[in-house]
Amino acid sequence: MHTAVQLIELGAIILALGLLGAISVRFSISPIPLYLIAGLAFGSGGILPLTTSEDFVATGAEVGVILLLFTLGLEYTADELVGTLRTSAPVGLADIALNATPGVLAALLLGWGPVAAVAMGGITYVTSSGITAKVIGDLGWLGNRETPAVLSVLVFEDLAMAAYLPILTALLAGAGLLGGAAALAIAAATISVILYIALRHGSLVERFVASPSEEVLLLKVLGLTLLVAGVAQQLQVSAAVGAFLVGIALSGSLAHTAQKLLAPLRDLFAAVFFVFFGLHTDPSDLPPVLGIAAALAAAGILTKLGTGWIAARRAGVAATGRLRAGAALMPRGEFNIVIAGLAVSAGANSRLGPLAAAYVLILAVAGPIIARSAEPLAGRLRARRAHRRTAQTDADVPAPAMRVSEEDTAGTH
């Protein structure tokens, strides 16, 4: 009986996702906000809470984020990654300053203390790699000039999270400076090993997974990606970072084939991830903190727009691409909820969890919508500037009719 109910729930979820996806295609909108709202409906406090399939959905959500970041890694080589990280350090530091500050200030002004302020800084800082990856793919921006700049910001943030999360965990546990330094050293060593293998021995990885059989190739690539992601997470490093670096290690025709084989699985589990996020948000907890969350979300939209603008400008991208880059970086999601969960479970302020959920939900919904509006907005701004230039030119040139009138007047005297 338990298995039958679980199958019914999973079937209902996947069918609902298909119907919502069809609606998004019909109206040419991103399906992400619809998936999140579906999660609210099926979650705790929703219209029809799930009872038996939550564990499967949770695992599927983690797989979704891993596959999203893995397929993003397939787009770039290891040399491109290193070069991008070298050039993106100033942008990454500006990103931290712009986006962590609102959360830190909010926690301090609310009187939640320094540890909660560190947690809130992380919540407002980091972009949702999963949602941004989905938005970039849905809107066909993968080939745009600003996309490498956006991905460099995402990678920098994920690597920053690899340093931040162990420190935050140590602070929440009261381990002090020594414990935080030890956790950070483990995370740095893990990233270095994975990155070294991707850079120096990518060909060995390719030979290991290569196969003339698409079935065998799918199983090898999927298994290796999940294995490395799991090891990375076990060592206090983001699973997303591990998956991204596995994608970096593959290149050429093998990367193209792997992307084609994994695309259906990625789309399925990515949709499950967005539903899972909604499942863990109780709608009744949101209204009391909605005002603060909305203010932080408005600040987050502006600060991420600033980050994207700076990153794309450094890459020599025009204004339209800068707006697209800023819009792509606006969504918050998986890391933000992880940070809030760590803080709440460690005994931080009880309002931090609902505030983080409301904040993330606003930006997870608003981000894809704003991203879709970026190009039309840029077009209107260009048209307005052109109109102003034309009007200014006309104002600087004397009108012919006025000159004739003056000549006629001069002739009468």
C-alpha positions as CSV (number, residue, x, y, z in Angstrom):
1,M,0.0,0.0,0.0
2,H,2.8,2.4,0.9
3,T,4.5,1.8,-2.5
4,A,1.2,2.3,-4.3
5,V,0.6,5.7,-2.6
6,Q,4.2,6.7,-3.3
7,L,3.8,5.9,-7.0
8,I,0.5,7.8,-7.2
9,E,2.1,10.9,-5.6
10,L,5.2,10.8,-7.8
11,G,3.0,10.3,-10.9
12,A,0.8,13.2,-9.9
13,I,3.9,15.5,-9.3
14,I,5.5,14.6,-12.7
15,L,2.2,14.9,-14.5
16,A,1.6,18.3,-12.8
17,L,5.1,19.4,-13.9
18,G,4.3,18.4,-17.4
19,L,1.1,20.4,-17.5
20,L,2.8,23.4,-15.9
21,G,5.6,23.1,-18.5
22,A,3.0,23.1,-21.3
23,I,1.5,26.3,-19.9
24,S,4.9,27.9,-19.8
25,V,5.5,27.0,-23.4
26,R,2.1,28.2,-24.4
27,F,2.6,31.7,-22.9
28,S,6.4,31.8,-23.6
29,I,7.3,32.2,-19.9
30,S,9.9,30.4,-17.7
31,P,8.3,27.4,-15.9
32,I,10.4,28.0,-12.7
33,P,7.8,30.2,-10.9
34,L,5.1,27.7,-11.7
35,Y,7.2,24.8,-10.3
36,L,7.8,26.7,-7.1
37,I,4.1,27.5,-6.7
38,A,3.3,23.8,-7.2
39,G,5.7,23.0,-4.4
40,L,3.9,25.4,-2.1
41,A,0.6,23.7,-2.9
42,F,2.0,20.2,-2.2
43,G,4.1,21.1,0.8
44,S,3.5,21.5,4.5
45,G,0.5,23.8,5.0
46,G,-0.4,23.6,1.3
47,I,-3.6,22.5,-0.3
48,L,-2.6,18.9,-0.7
49,P,0.5,17.9,1.3
50,L,2.5,14.9,0.2
51,T,2.8,12.1,2.7
52,T,5.1,9.4,1.4
53,S,7.3,10.6,-1.5
54,E,9.2,13.5,0.2
55,D,12.4,11.5,0.6
56,F,12.5,10.6,-3.0
57,V,11.8,14.2,-4.0
58,A,14.6,15.4,-1.7
59,T,17.1,13.1,-3.4
60,G,15.8,14.0,-6.8
61,A,16.2,17.7,-6.0
62,E,19.9,17.2,-5.1
63,V,20.4,15.3,-8.3
64,G,18.8,18.1,-10.3
65,V,21.2,20.7,-9.0
66,I,24.2,18.4,-9.6
67,L,23.1,17.8,-13.2
68,L,22.4,21.5,-13.9
69,L,25.9,22.4,-12.8
70,F,27.5,19.4,-14.6
71,T,26.0,20.4,-17.9
72,L,27.1,24.0,-17.4
73,G,30.7,22.7,-16.8
74,L,30.5,20.8,-20.2
75,E,30.3,24.2,-21.9
76,Y,33.8,25.2,-20.9
77,T,37.3,23.8,-20.8
78,A,39.6,23.7,-17.8
79,D,41.8,26.4,-19.3
80,E,38.9,28.7,-19.9
81,L,37.8,28.1,-16.2
82,V,41.2,29.1,-14.8
83,G,41.5,32.1,-17.1
84,T,38.0,33.2,-16.2
85,L,38.6,32.9,-12.4
86,R,41.8,34.9,-12.7
87,T,40.0,37.7,-14.4
88,S,36.8,37.5,-12.3
89,A,38.4,37.9,-8.9
90,P,37.7,41.7,-8.7
91,V,34.1,41.1,-9.8
92,G,33.7,38.3,-7.3
93,L,34.9,40.5,-4.5
94,A,32.6,43.3,-5.6
95,D,29.8,40.7,-5.7
96,I,30.5,39.8,-2.0
97,A,30.6,43.5,-0.9
98,L,27.4,44.4,-2.8
99,N,25.2,41.5,-1.9
100,A,26.3,40.3,1.6
101,T,26.1,43.8,3.1
102,P,22.2,44.1,3.0
103,G,21.8,40.8,4.9
104,V,24.5,41.6,7.5
105,L,23.0,45.1,8.1
106,A,19.4,43.7,8.3
107,A,20.4,41.1,11.0
108,L,22.3,43.7,13.0
109,L,19.4,46.2,12.8
110,L,17.0,43.5,13.9
111,G,19.2,42.7,16.9
112,W,19.9,39.1,15.9
113,G,23.6,39.2,16.8
114,P,26.8,38.7,14.8
115,V,26.5,35.0,14.1
116,A,23.0,35.5,12.6
117,A,24.5,38.4,10.7
118,V,27.1,36.2,9.1
119,A,24.3,33.7,8.1
120,M,22.1,36.5,6.7
121,G,25.1,37.8,4.7
122,G,25.5,34.4,3.0
123,I,21.7,34.2,2.4
124,T,21.6,37.6,0.5
125,Y,24.9,37.0,-1.2
126,V,24.8,33.8,-3.2
127,T,22.9,33.3,-6.4
128,S,21.0,30.1,-7.1
129,S,23.2,28.3,-9.6
130,G,20.4,25.9,-10.3
131,I,17.8,28.5,-11.2
132,T,20.3,30.7,-13.1
133,A,21.5,27.7,-15.1
134,K,17.9,26.8,-16.0
135,V,17.1,30.5,-16.9
136,I,20.1,30.7,-19.2
137,G,19.2,27.5,-20.9
138,D,15.5,28.3,-21.2
139,L,16.1,31.7,-22.7
140,G,18.8,30.5,-25.2
141,W,21.5,32.7,-23.6
142,L,24.2,30.0,-23.5
143,G,26.0,31.4,-26.6
144,N,25.8,35.0,-25.6
145,R,29.0,37.0,-24.9
146,E,28.0,37.8,-21.4
147,T,27.4,34.2,-20.4
148,P,31.0,33.3,-19.6
149,A,31.1,36.4,-17.3
150,V,27.9,35.2,-15.5
151,L,29.3,31.6,-15.1
152,S,32.5,33.0,-13.7
153,V,30.5,34.8,-11.0
154,L,28.6,31.6,-10.3
155,V,31.8,29.6,-10.0
156,F,33.4,32.2,-7.8
157,E,30.3,32.2,-5.6
158,D,30.3,28.4,-5.4
159,L,34.0,28.4,-4.4
160,A,33.3,31.1,-1.9
161,M,30.6,28.9,-0.4
162,A,33.1,26.1,-0.1
163,A,35.1,28.5,2.2
164,Y,32.1,30.1,3.8
165,L,30.0,27.1,4.8
166,P,32.7,25.4,7.0
167,I,33.4,28.7,8.7
168,L,29.7,29.3,9.3
169,T,29.2,25.8,10.7
170,A,32.1,26.3,13.1
171,L,30.7,29.6,14.3
172,L,27.2,28.2,14.8
173,A,28.7,25.3,16.8
174,G,30.9,27.7,18.9
175,A,34.1,26.0,17.6
176,G,35.9,29.3,17.3
177,L,38.6,30.4,14.9
178,L,40.7,27.2,15.1
179,G,37.8,24.9,14.1
180,G,36.8,27.2,11.3
181,A,40.4,27.3,9.9
182,A,40.6,23.5,10.0
183,A,37.2,23.1,8.1
184,L,38.4,25.7,5.6
185,A,41.7,23.8,5.0
186,I,39.8,20.6,4.2
187,A,37.5,22.3,1.8
188,A,40.4,24.1,0.0
189,A,42.4,20.8,-0.3
190,T,39.3,19.0,-1.8
191,I,38.7,21.7,-4.4
192,S,42.4,21.8,-5.3
193,V,42.5,18.0,-5.9
194,I,39.4,18.0,-8.0
195,L,40.5,21.0,-10.0
196,Y,44.0,19.5,-10.5
197,I,42.6,16.3,-11.9
198,A,40.3,18.3,-14.2
199,L,43.1,20.5,-15.5
200,R,46.0,18.0,-15.8
201,H,44.3,14.7,-16.2
202,G,41.1,15.5,-18.1
203,S,42.1,13.2,-20.9
204,L,42.4,10.2,-18.4
205,V,38.9,11.0,-17.2
206,E,37.6,11.1,-20.8
207,R,39.2,7.7,-21.6
208,F,37.7,6.2,-18.5
209,V,34.1,7.2,-19.3
210,A,34.3,6.9,-23.1
211,S,32.3,4.1,-24.7
212,P,30.8,3.3,-28.2
213,S,27.6,2.4,-26.4
214,E,25.5,5.4,-25.4
215,E,23.9,3.4,-22.6
216,V,27.3,2.7,-21.1
217,L,28.5,6.2,-21.5
218,L,25.3,7.6,-19.8
219,L,25.8,5.2,-16.8
220,K,29.5,6.1,-16.5
221,V,29.1,9.8,-16.8
222,L,26.1,10.0,-14.4
223,G,27.8,7.7,-11.9
224,L,31.1,9.6,-11.9
225,T,29.3,12.9,-11.6
226,L,27.2,11.8,-8.6
227,L,30.2,10.1,-7.0
228,V,32.5,13.1,-7.2
229,A,29.6,15.5,-6.1
230,G,28.9,13.2,-3.1
231,V,32.6,13.0,-2.0
232,A,32.9,16.8,-2.4
233,Q,29.9,17.4,-0.2
234,Q,31.1,14.8,2.4
235,L,34.3,16.9,2.7
236,Q,32.3,20.1,3.3
237,V,32.6,21.3,-0.3
238,S,29.5,22.1,-2.4
239,A,28.3,19.1,-4.4
240,A,27.6,21.6,-7.2
241,V,31.3,22.6,-7.4
242,G,32.3,18.9,-7.7
243,A,29.8,18.3,-10.5
244,F,30.8,21.5,-12.3
245,L,34.5,20.5,-12.3
246,V,33.6,17.0,-13.6
247,G,31.9,18.7,-16.5
248,I,35.0,20.9,-17.0
249,A,37.1,17.7,-17.3
250,L,35.2,16.5,-20.3
251,S,35.5,18.2,-23.7
252,G,35.0,17.8,-27.4
253,S,32.6,15.3,-28.9
254,L,32.4,13.3,-25.7
255,A,31.1,16.4,-23.9
256,H,28.5,17.0,-26.6
257,T,27.3,13.4,-26.5
258,A,27.1,13.4,-22.7
259,Q,25.1,16.6,-22.7
260,K,22.7,15.2,-25.2
261,L,22.2,12.0,-23.2
262,L,21.8,13.7,-19.8
263,A,19.6,16.6,-21.0
264,P,16.2,14.7,-20.4
265,L,17.4,13.6,-16.9
266,R,18.6,17.1,-16.1
267,D,15.3,18.7,-17.1
268,L,13.3,16.2,-15.0
269,F,15.3,16.4,-11.8
270,A,15.8,20.2,-12.2
271,A,12.0,20.5,-12.2
272,V,11.9,18.3,-9.1
273,F,14.4,20.6,-7.4
274,F,12.2,23.6,-7.8
275,V,9.2,21.7,-6.5
276,F,11.2,20.5,-3.5
277,F,12.1,24.0,-2.6
278,G,8.4,25.0,-2.5
279,L,7.6,21.9,-0.4
280,H,9.8,23.1,2.4
281,T,8.1,26.5,2.6
282,D,5.0,26.7,4.8
283,P,2.8,29.5,3.4
284,S,1.5,30.4,6.9
285,D,5.1,31.4,8.0
286,L,5.6,33.9,5.2
287,P,3.2,36.9,6.0
288,P,4.9,38.1,9.2
289,V,8.3,38.6,7.6
290,L,7.1,39.5,4.1
291,G,7.8,43.2,4.5
292,I,11.4,42.7,5.5
293,A,11.9,40.0,2.8
294,A,10.4,42.3,0.1
295,A,12.8,45.1,1.1
296,L,15.8,42.8,1.1
297,A,14.6,41.3,-2.3
298,A,14.4,44.8,-3.8
299,A,17.9,45.5,-2.6
300,G,19.1,42.1,-3.9
301,I,17.7,42.9,-7.4
302,L,19.7,46.1,-7.5
303,T,22.9,44.7,-6.1
304,K,22.9,41.6,-8.5
305,L,22.1,43.9,-11.4
306,G,25.2,45.9,-10.4
307,T,27.3,42.7,-10.2
308,G,26.1,41.5,-13.6
309,W,26.7,45.0,-15.1
310,I,30.2,45.2,-13.8
311,A,31.1,41.6,-14.9
312,A,29.7,42.1,-18.4
313,R,31.3,45.5,-18.8
314,R,34.7,44.1,-17.9
315,A,34.1,41.5,-20.7
316,G,33.4,44.3,-23.2
317,V,29.7,43.5,-23.5
318,A,27.2,46.2,-24.5
319,A,24.3,47.5,-22.3
320,T,21.8,44.8,-23.4
321,G,24.2,42.0,-22.4
322,R,24.9,43.8,-19.1
323,L,21.2,43.8,-18.3
324,R,20.9,40.2,-19.2
325,A,23.9,39.3,-17.0
326,G,22.4,41.2,-14.0
327,A,19.0,39.6,-14.5
328,A,20.4,36.1,-14.7
329,L,22.2,36.5,-11.4
330,M,19.1,37.7,-9.4
331,P,17.5,34.3,-8.4
332,R,18.3,32.9,-5.0
333,G,17.6,29.2,-4.1
334,E,19.5,26.1,-2.9
335,F,22.5,27.6,-1.0
336,N,20.4,30.2,0.6
337,I,18.0,27.7,2.1
338,V,20.9,25.5,3.2
339,I,22.5,28.4,5.0
340,A,19.2,29.3,6.7
341,G,18.6,25.6,7.7
342,L,22.1,25.4,9.3
343,A,21.5,28.6,11.3
344,V,18.0,27.7,12.5
345,S,19.0,24.1,13.5
346,A,21.9,25.6,15.5
347,G,19.6,27.8,17.5
348,A,19.9,31.1,15.7
349,N,16.9,33.5,15.7
350,S,13.7,31.6,14.9
351,R,12.6,34.3,12.5
352,L,15.6,33.8,10.2
353,G,14.2,30.7,8.6
354,P,10.8,32.1,7.4
355,L,12.6,35.4,6.4
356,A,15.1,33.5,4.3
357,A,12.3,31.4,2.7
358,A,10.2,34.5,1.8
359,Y,13.3,36.3,0.5
360,V,14.3,33.3,-1.7
361,L,10.8,32.7,-2.9
362,I,10.4,36.3,-4.0
363,L,13.6,36.3,-6.0
364,A,13.2,32.7,-7.2
365,V,9.9,33.9,-8.8
366,A,10.9,37.4,-9.8
367,G,14.4,36.6,-11.1
368,P,13.3,34.5,-14.1
369,I,10.5,37.0,-14.9
370,I,12.9,39.9,-14.8
371,A,15.4,37.9,-16.9
372,R,12.8,37.4,-19.6
373,S,12.1,41.2,-19.5
374,A,15.7,42.2,-19.8
375,E,15.9,42.3,-23.6
376,P,12.6,44.2,-24.1
377,L,13.6,46.7,-21.4
378,A,17.0,47.2,-23.1
379,G,15.3,47.8,-26.4
380,R,13.0,50.4,-24.9
381,L,16.0,52.1,-23.3
382,R,17.8,52.2,-26.6
383,A,14.8,53.6,-28.4
384,R,14.4,56.3,-25.7
385,R,18.0,57.3,-25.9
386,A,17.8,57.4,-29.7
387,H,14.7,59.6,-29.5
388,R,16.4,62.0,-27.1
389,R,19.5,62.2,-29.4
390,T,17.2,63.0,-32.3
391,A,15.3,65.6,-30.3
392,Q,18.5,67.2,-29.2
393,T,19.8,67.3,-32.7
394,D,16.6,68.9,-33.9
395,A,16.8,71.5,-31.1
396,D,20.4,72.4,-32.1
397,V,19.5,73.1,-35.8
398,P,17.4,76.2,-36.5
399,A,14.2,75.4,-38.2
400,P,14.0,76.4,-41.9
401,A,10.6,78.1,-41.4
402,M,12.1,80.3,-38.7
403,R,14.9,81.4,-41.0
404,V,12.5,82.3,-43.8
405,S,10.4,84.3,-41.3
406,E,13.4,86.2,-40.1
407,E,14.5,87.0,-43.7
408,D,11.0,88.2,-44.5
409,T,11.0,90.4,-41.5
410,A,14.4,91.8,-42.3
411,G,13.3,92.6,-45.8
412,T,10.4,94.7,-44.6
413,H,12.5,97.1,-42.6
